[in-house]
Amino acid sequence: MKMPLHERIRSDFEGRILGGELAPGDRLPIEQELMQEYGCSRMTVNKALSVLAAAGLIVRRKRAGTFVARPRVHSMVLDVPDIAAQVRERGQDYAYRPIRRVLRCAGEDQEEALLAGRGALMQIDGVHMVDGAPLGVEFRLVSATAVPEIVKADLDSVPPGSWLLQHVPWTEAETRISALAALADEARWLGVPAGSPCLCIERRTWRGAERVTYVRQLFLGDAYDMVARFGPGASAR
């Protein structure tokens, strides 16, 4: 499916900003230059820039121009981790074992309805494996409206969480951590008795005002921990 032109413009500049090619404070080309470069109308350029501004990546100033946004003083204490990368950094073998992948409508749950908006949800469930043994089971919902590419994405070689981090920059995230006992199906996928203690992590991410994903991860209680350093510029390990 061909990407709309305003989406291509947005994607081009999003990649340049997040990749460091455009630094905070750098000025973007004026609208007339972008219209000439992409061979499009002012409306198309304005639509792309509006999405970048809503995502907090650029700042538009009247009579001054458009600039790459500077980082906010306060940052999240808990970052969104790439589990596959974390495991490999420890020198262990990582694998993702898919359980379920289906495109569906939102259910009666309010969170699902908010995430789906007027579109559908991609449900992706699977197990994170370390050295051939289960580390945690993951239940993920992705907005097919916010991330239409997820529908045909190759998630056999790249786990969904890693794919999203590589392709869909997020601007805001909310994390909830709790301890609970594994239910029957969860315990079966984890290879432990039902009722075994687990660490549960629920996370929601946004890109500007747009909801991107909701994920619920259940890790074996003695196999995963989270360490957060507090202070300016600190993040989770």
C-alpha positions in Angstrom: 0.0 0.0 0.0 1.5 3.4 -1.1 2.1 5.8 1.7 0.2 9.1 1.5 2.5 12.0 0.7 1.9 13.8 4.0 2.8 10.6 5.8 6.0 10.3 3.8 7.0 13.9 4.7 6.2 13.2 8.4 8.1 10.0 8.3 11.2 11.5 6.6 11.5 14.3 9.2 10.6 12.1 12.1 13.5 9.8 11.1 15.9 12.6 10.7 15.0 14.1 14.1 15.0 10.9 16.1 18.1 9.7 14.3 20.0 12.8 15.3 20.5 14.3 11.8 18.4 17.3 12.9 19.3 18.5 16.4 17.1 20.3 18.9 16.8 24.0 17.8 17.6 23.3 14.1 15.4 25.1 11.7 13.4 23.1 9.2 13.0 24.2 5.5 10.2 26.8 5.0 6.9 25.5 3.6 7.6 26.7 0.0 10.9 24.7 0.0 9.1 21.6 1.2 6.4 22.1 -1.4 9.0 22.3 -4.1 11.1 19.3 -2.8 8.1 17.0 -2.5 6.0 18.4 -5.4 2.9 18.9 -3.3 0.5 21.5 -2.0 0.8 23.8 1.1 -2.0 21.8 2.6 -0.1 18.5 2.4 3.0 20.1 3.9 1.0 21.7 6.7 -0.7 18.4 7.5 2.6 16.7 7.9 4.1 19.5 10.1 0.9 19.5 12.2 1.4 15.8 13.1 5.0 16.4 13.9 4.1 19.3 16.2 1.3 17.3 17.9 3.9 14.6 18.6 6.2 17.1 20.3 9.0 16.7 17.7 8.8 20.3 16.3 7.8 23.7 17.3 6.1 26.1 14.9 6.6 29.8 15.5 4.7 32.6 13.7 7.0 34.7 11.4 10.0 32.8 12.8 9.7 29.3 11.2 9.6 25.7 12.3 12.3 24.2 14.6 13.1 20.9 16.1 11.8 20.8 19.7 14.1 20.9 22.6 13.9 18.1 25.2 11.7 18.8 28.2 13.5 19.3 31.5 11.7 16.4 33.1 12.0 12.9 31.6 10.4 9.6 32.4 12.0 7.5 35.1 10.9 4.3 33.5 11.8 4.0 29.9 10.2 1.6 27.4 12.7 -1.3 27.3 13.6 -3.5 24.3 13.5 -6.9 26.0 15.3 -8.7 23.2 18.1 -6.2 23.3 18.4 -6.4 27.1 18.6 -10.2 27.0 21.3 -10.2 24.3 23.3 -7.6 26.1 23.6 -10.1 29.0 25.1 -12.6 26.6 22.0 -14.9 26.5 20.0 -16.3 23.6 16.7 -14.6 23.0 13.7 -15.9 21.1 10.0 -14.8 20.7 7.4 -17.6 20.5 4.1 -16.3 19.0 0.8 -17.5 20.5 -1.8 -15.4 18.7 -2.0 -12.7 16.0 -5.3 -11.4 14.9 -6.9 -8.2 13.5 -10.1 -7.5 15.4 -12.6 -4.9 16.6 -12.4 -3.5 20.1 -14.3 -5.5 22.7 -16.5 -4.0 25.5 -13.5 -2.9 27.5 -13.2 0.9 27.6 -9.4 0.8 27.2 -9.8 -1.2 24.0 -12.4 1.2 22.7 -10.2 4.2 23.4 -7.2 2.5 21.7 -9.1 1.4 18.6 -10.9 4.8 18.1 -12.8 4.3 14.9 -10.5 1.5 13.7 -9.5 -2.0 14.5 -6.9 -3.5 16.9 -4.1 -5.9 16.1 -3.8 -8.4 18.9 -0.4 -9.9 19.2 0.3 -12.4 22.0 3.5 -14.4 22.6 6.2 -15.6 25.0 9.7 -14.1 25.5 12.2 -16.9 25.7 15.7 -16.8 27.2 18.1 -19.7 26.6 15.2 -21.8 25.5 13.1 -21.2 28.7 10.1 -18.9 29.1 10.9 -15.5 30.6 7.5 -13.8 30.3 4.2 -13.9 28.4 3.1 -10.8 26.6 -0.4 -9.7 25.5 -0.3 -6.7 23.2 -2.9 -4.5 21.4 -1.8 -2.1 18.7 -4.0 0.6 17.1 -4.3 -0.3 13.4 -5.3 3.3 12.8 -2.2 4.7 14.4 0.1 2.0 13.1 -1.4 0.6 9.9 2.0 -1.0 9.0 1.6 -3.4 11.9 -1.0 -5.4 10.0 1.5 -6.8 7.5 4.7 -6.4 9.6 7.1 -9.3 9.7 7.1 -10.2 13.4 8.6 -13.7 13.0 12.1 -12.4 13.2 11.5 -9.3 15.3 9.3 -9.3 18.4 6.4 -6.8 18.3 7.9 -4.6 21.1 11.2 -4.3 19.3 9.4 -3.6 16.0 7.4 -0.8 17.5 10.4 0.8 19.0 12.2 0.8 15.7 9.3 2.0 13.6 6.9 4.0 15.8 8.4 6.7 17.9 6.4 7.4 21.1 6.1 10.7 22.9 4.4 9.6 26.2 4.1 6.4 28.1 2.4 5.2 31.3 3.6 2.2 33.2 1.9 0.2 35.9 3.7 -2.5 37.9 2.0 -5.0 40.2 2.6 -8.5 41.6 0.1 -11.3 41.0 -0.4 -15.0 40.7 -0.4 -16.6 37.2 -3.7 -17.8 35.9 -4.1 -21.3 34.3 -3.3 -20.3 30.7 -0.6 -17.9 31.7 1.1 -20.5 33.9 0.9 -23.1 31.1 2.7 -20.7 28.7 5.3 -19.9 31.3 5.8 -23.5 32.2 5.0 -23.1 35.9 2.1 -24.2 38.3 -1.0 -22.0 38.3 -0.8 -19.4 41.1 3.0 -18.9 40.7 4.1 -15.4 41.7 4.7 -13.1 38.7 5.7 -9.5 38.1 3.0 -7.8 35.9 3.9 -4.7 33.8 1.1 -2.8 32.0 2.1 -0.1 29.6 0.3 2.4 27.4 2.1 4.6 24.8 1.0 7.6 22.8 2.4 9.6 19.8 1.1 13.1 20.5 -2.6 12.7 21.2 -2.8 9.4 19.3 -2.9 6.2 21.3 -0.4 3.6 19.9 -0.4 0.4 22.0 -1.4 -1.3 25.2 0.7 -4.2 26.5 0.4 -6.5 29.5 3.6 -8.5 30.3 3.8 -11.2 32.9 7.3 -12.2 34.0 8.4 -15.0 36.3 8.9 -13.5 39.7 12.5 -14.7 40.1 13.6 -14.0 36.5 13.0 -10.3 35.9 13.5 -7.0 37.8 13.3 -3.3 37.1 15.9 -0.8 38.4 15.2 2.9 38.1 17.7 5.7 38.7 16.2 8.9 39.9 17.5 12.3 38.8 17.7 14.6 35.7 18.2 12.6 32.5 18.1 9.2 34.3 16.2 6.2 33.0 15.3 2.7 33.8 17.7 -0.3 33.4 
